[in-house]
Amino acid sequence: MSENSQSTYQIQWQTVEHLKSFIESMKAEKQSVFIRKIKDLEEELKKLKKSKRYGLVWEDKPEDVVERCKTELPVLVGDETKTINENPDGPTHILIEWDNYHALSVLAYTHKNSIDFIYIDPPYNTWSTDWKYNNAYVDANDSFRHSKWLNMIEKRLRVAKELLKKDGTICVTIDDYELPRLWLCIEEIFWESNLLWVISIRNNPKWRMTQRKFSLIHEYAIFFWKSEESSIKKLPVNPEDKTHNYKQDTDWSWYLDVNLRKQGADSTATTKSWKISDRYYPIYIDSKTGKVSTVEKLDIEIYPIDSKGEKRIWRRSNDVIDEMYKSWDIWAKKQKNEYQLYFKFRGWLDGEMPKTMWYDSEFSASEHWTQLLDKILWERELFQYPKSPFAVIKSIRSATVNKNAVILDFFAWSWTTWHAVLELNKEDGGNRQFILCTNNENKIAEEVTYPRIRNVIQGYGDVPGIPANLRYYRTDFIGMEKSIDDLRKKFMGRCTEMLQIRESCFTPIQVEDENEYFQVFESKETILAVLYHPYEIAKLQKLADTTAKSIVAYIFSMGMEIFQEELSYLSNRLRIETIPDEILETYKKIFGF
Ligand SMILES: C[S@@+](CC[C@H](N)C(=O)[O-])C[C@H]1O[C@@H](n2cnc3c(N)ncnc32)[C@H](O)[C@@H]1O
């Protein structure tokens, strides 16, 4: 082989080798691309399996106030200048200014499973200047406006559910714009079986003007239980209700005239569920005096036979008829030459289940209440759509009979819920407590909500005040730390306001050796001691010696350490809790850090 042909051969050989390795690498690469693709598809499949097939879906548009909680955690700061103490025997109501997502997260620690009733009137997402998302008004033409609204409401409703007692109830008002989405969203959180119905409230009898659609005169209130351990409460009979012909007795109780002969379903004498002899029997009437008896054979004998000759049954058995006659609870009436028997029905007249349509004029917001608002504070242009407190009062009464109920409204704005609670307390001597959260958009919390509460408590114009107590809080933030110990340390000295609210114990008391690590507060029944250093434990004995009240001590700890053993000598008057781990656990659950 010549030198030339040898080198040509070498070059060819090298080229083949190159090509071979190139093909191998291509194969490997193809393989890895292929494997990657399979993995991607598997991931996709997993996601699809997890994703919803039925229900409400929307675009997740991150909300600044929610994102903030990934790097900062909320705490409360009290504004002492706004404290009102006008009723030493009453509860202390709470107003928290700032975003309700943060306020609710704090309440998830202070009021877990403790709220009797939540009433909210969120922005309805109806107009362009209805509400702000990430500091910008959500325009009526924003294609994500429903997604943003759902994002906002869903997160808050989930936390709110954790605050309700087992037998607690929530009521959310809304109009037609977001009703369908809200209904599905709330049903998913509270479950379909806990729906208590959607009430229609005629809040605007003068109607909302429309060009081409129906004129709106009502809005809705959606009621849900947290669990089926509750029931809607009966409300007093409304004698004005013309659907029933209520009559008032000499003892002022209400009754209805009811025909003794049963009508409708399950009323024929052949119905299996009745023994004919029990309810199909003769009753005698004295045609001259109107006397009714089953024992005495008087001149008229009647059976429960209807006009078509059908044998029916009496609504009462024969052993009670003569007694009913003695108390004038049963009487005979001649109608179209036929005798009918009527009796006074009082069965459910101690109250009746509230109905699903509330249409009385007192539920209308526009006239009566706007005028009253003008009296309380002259800010009508700031506040064009007030709610009627009567709707809130009826909602509270339908949901709870507890006169010490804790009632939360986290879209409070101006006044309705707390006015309703104060009026109810005044009316029945109750001690219901309200907790309100509202943002300070256009300084509404400071310049409208608070002054209105103060005016109603202290009186306005010629209207006397309703004495009550109030504390005003704002939210502040603590920066997140990577190490849990560093984070715990940051909560040192920052839990006091939350603990005051949790224990409803606000009045500071002077104790010997008090310092920033040992703070003491009292209410009528309880002493709250906040210890930011375990060395301070020794002071608890002294404290116990000075009071007969029960003591709850919150002790700062770098873990869930319980100091029960060291404090066992302090009798059962002392309850020990540790901070801040339970607070952090609550936040972890909500914010997922
Ligand atoms: C429809 S208004 C409630 C009116 C109230 N029911 C009344 O009669 O006075 C809704 C209120 O919720 C407040 N709000 C909206 N988003 C909020 C949020 N994220 N946190 C706290 N308040 C909010 C708004 O400022 C507005 O005042």
The ligand as a Tripos MOL2 file, in Angstrom:
@<TRIPOS>MOLECULE
LIG
   27    29     1     0     0
SMALL
NO_CHARGES

@<TRIPOS>ATOM
      1 C1        -69.8480   45.7100   51.1430 C.3       1 LIG1
      2 S1        -68.8450   46.4710   52.2710 S.3       1 LIG1
      3 C2        -69.5110   46.0020   53.8170 C.3       1 LIG1
      4 C3        -70.5480   46.9690   54.2940 C.3       1 LIG1
      5 C4        -71.0600   46.6460   55.6810 C.3       1 LIG1
      6 N1        -71.8460   45.4700   55.7020 N.3       1 LIG1
      7 C5        -71.8930   47.7870   56.1910 C.2       1 LIG1
      8 O1        -73.1080   47.7360   56.1880 O.co2     1 LIG1
      9 O2        -71.2870   48.7570   56.5880 O.co2     1 LIG1
     10 C6        -67.3880   45.5270   52.1530 C.3       1 LIG1
     11 C7        -66.2550   46.1230   52.9510 C.3       1 LIG1
     12 O3        -65.2010   45.1960   53.0240 O.3       1 LIG1
     13 C8        -63.9810   45.9080   53.0100 C.3       1 LIG1
     14 N2        -62.9540   45.0090   52.4890 N.ar      1 LIG1
     15 C9        -62.8040   44.5960   51.2200 C.ar      1 LIG1
     16 N3        -61.7440   43.7670   51.1120 N.ar      1 LIG1
     17 C10       -61.2310   43.6460   52.3530 C.ar      1 LIG1
     18 C11       -60.1380   42.9620   52.8920 C.ar      1 LIG1
     19 N4        -59.3540   42.1960   52.1270 N.pl3     1 LIG1
     20 N5        -59.8760   43.0920   54.1990 N.ar      1 LIG1
     21 C12       -60.6570   43.8590   54.9980 C.ar      1 LIG1
     22 N6        -61.7230   44.5340   54.5460 N.ar      1 LIG1
     23 C13       -62.0000   44.4460   53.2300 C.ar      1 LIG1
     24 C14       -64.1920   47.0840   52.0850 C.3       1 LIG1
     25 O4        -63.3870   48.1620   52.4460 O.3       1 LIG1
     26 C15       -65.6540   47.3690   52.3350 C.3       1 LIG1
     27 O5        -65.6640   48.3640   53.2830 O.3       1 LIG1
@<TRIPOS>BOND
     1     1     2 1
     2     2     3 1
     3     2    10 1
     4     3     4 1
     5     4     5 1
     6     5     6 1
     7     5     7 1
     8     7     8 2
     9     7     9 1
    10    10    11 1
    11    11    12 1
    12    11    26 1
    13    12    13 1
    14    13    14 1
    15    13    24 1
    16    14    15 ar
    17    14    23 ar
    18    15    16 ar
    19    16    17 ar
    20    17    18 ar
    21    17    23 ar
    22    18    19 1
    23    18    20 ar
    24    20    21 ar
    25    21    22 ar
    26    22    23 ar
    27    24    25 1
    28    24    26 1
    29    26    27 1
@<TRIPOS>SUBSTRUCTURE
     1 LIG1         1 GROUP 0 **** ****
